[in-house]
Amino acid sequence: MQVKYYRKYIKRHINWQLVGIYVDQMSARTIHKRKQFQRMMKLCRENKIDLIITKSIKRFGRNTVDLLKTFRELRSLQVEVFFELENMYISDPKTELIFTIYASMAQQESENLSQDIKWGIHHAFRTGTSKLLVRPCYGYRQKTIQNKDNTIITKLVIYEQEAVIVRQIFKWKDEGLSLRQISKLLHGKNIPSPTGKPTWTAETINKLLHNEKYTGNVMLQKTYVPDMLKAKQVKNDKYVTAYYMKNMHEGIIKAEDN
């Protein structure tokens, strides 16, 4: 609907020529990850764009520092930007303070939303209602069952065709084989990796050997995002609360084997 709207909007101005419509189907928190936004900026640097029209400042970006840096670059390139909702242009030097305020508000809104999402995730962890508890891995499948009280629940059940391979990998590891040797054995037996590739990588095998789900237990919050703007997950080294849920499903191996 937005693309259709802007095509009509630009067509109404007979002196305008449409260079392109740049849409990123992702968060505006980080400009550098938005491929279409970067493509638009490249054309601006090549003097192929004179005017950018966008719905609002928060659609343009939600990181205050990135946003102001981009504004100043566009000004130096003599590229005008019009924000419909705020009815503002970046060419007016008096508006930089207003832009800073709007950008800060957009960033704060994004941070508040991030906190709300985190609260919901942790609440699901604490109450045991997180969907991650029943996210299947190699050797398991999801199954929907009806309890005695007629409630419908989803559980993990063993998929024996893959479970036998999981047990074999743990057996080889107990026998002292390296990850590379295990990979070669799997390849020799024409056993495809969990993603369907002919070769198992050492990383894939290592993750399988350290996955507590094979014992019937589930660890939640293995990773976390320390910086909302960068949105990069890192390993949780006891920085935030982790949740270890026991006996959530039938284990493929015994706990002491993992």
Sequence and secondary structure as in RCSB ss.txt:
>XXXX:A:sequence
MQVKYYRKYIKRHINWQLVGIYVDQMSARTIHKRKQFQRMMKLCRENKIDLIITKSIKRFGRNTVDLLKTFRELR
SLQVEVFFELENMYISDPKTELIFTIYASMAQQESENLSQDIKWGIHHAFRTGTSKLLVRPCYGYRQKTIQNKDN
TIITKLVIYEQEAVIVRQIFKWKDEGLSLRQISKLLHGKNIPSPTGKPTWTAETINKLLHNEKYTGNVMLQKTYV
PDMLKAKQVKNDKYVTAYYMKNMHEGIIKAEDN
>XXXX:A:secstr
 HHHHHHHHHHT TT         SS SS GGG HHHHHHHHHHHTT  SEEEES HHHH S HHHHHHHHHHHH
HTT EEEETTTTEETT GGGHHHHHHHHHHHHHHHHHHHHHHHHHHHHHHHHT  GGGG   TTEEEEEEE TTS
 EEEEEEE HHHHHHHHHHHHHHHTT  HHHHHHHHHHTT   TTS SS  HHHHHHHHT GGGGT EEE SEE 
S TTTT  EE SSSS  EEE SSS  SS GGG 
